[in-house]
Amino acid sequence: METPSISHLTSEDLENVYEPAEDSFLLLDALEKDLEYLREELKPKVCLEIGSGSGIIITSVAKYVQCLCLSTDINAIACSVTKRTASENPPASVDTIQMNLVDGIRKNSVDLLLFNPPYVVTEDEELTSSKMSDGQEITSKNLVYTWAGGENGRRVIDVLLNNLDDILAEGGVLYLLVLKENKPKEIIEIVRKKGFHGEVFMERRIPGEYLYILKIVKKKLCK
Ligand SMILES: C[S@@+](CC[C@H](N)C(=O)[O-])C[C@H]1O[C@@H](n2cnc3c(N)ncnc32)[C@H](O)[C@@H]1O
């Protein structure tokens, strides 16, 4: 998989959205490793990336996997940057919506779900003090949204996990990036108890951090 070009991003864009880093590239590498499974077995109808930032990941999926590609981000600027990234990388086509996690997504509609979340362990106040009030645009001052994860770096991740059954279609799969401090083994236990299949799909040591891609699959109901 060729990495989508983001050379169109201006310095102003990069002050307002998350610049792709090792975590973004690990998620891309995981998708590349599983490309055959995605294309030949999963054959998703709908792929959704939560928190698309620059759009590098969902644009890559849109280029290599035939499906409807959607993305959300809580940051309106990230949404417009994602749209530009897709249009700069034809034939990628991505529909982008500003929203919190998956608030407006139809139940059990997502076959392929991707999330590189805000995972850094921070004080919870760091999250609440940066909360977006209605209608207020996120700016460079609150880029904290891109990384601050609260206690165990799990505040946003756990909200998603609690709603996963409602989001994923039967047989649907989530690729989730987490950090060692987010307690990946505990996450796997939690999803297994909820009836999902969960595994560490990839891991990588980078300076100062240890990153994992968890692959979580909603099992198909036996008919
Ligand atoms: C670590 S960045 C990842 C950006 C991009 N996906 C990548 O891998 O380069 C996390 C992204 O999630 C977005 N985000 C944080 N909290 C969110 C929420 N509750 N709902 C939707 N997006 C959120 C941030 O604005 C940011 O763009």
The ligand as an ORCA input file, in Angstrom:
! r2SCAN-3c Opt
* xyz 0 1
  C      -3.962     10.407     17.691
  S      -4.940     11.396     16.605
  C      -5.024     10.317     15.181
  C      -5.211     11.045     13.864
  C      -5.128     10.129     12.619
  N      -6.139      9.109     12.641
  C      -3.774      9.476     12.540
  O      -3.669      8.296     12.876
  O      -2.811     10.167     12.172
  C      -6.563     11.249     17.336
  C      -7.679     11.926     16.543
  O      -8.921     11.660     17.206
  C      -9.708     12.844     17.253
  N     -10.604     12.683     18.402
  C     -10.311     12.783     19.716
  N     -11.390     12.550     20.475
  C     -12.408     12.286     19.613
  C     -13.790     11.975     19.783
  N     -14.339     11.891     20.983
  N     -14.549     11.779     18.673
  C     -14.005     11.878     17.436
  N     -12.702     12.179     17.209
  C     -11.915     12.375     18.283
  C      -8.694     13.959     17.385
  O      -9.226     15.199     16.982
  C      -7.569     13.447     16.463
  O      -7.770     13.870     15.126
*
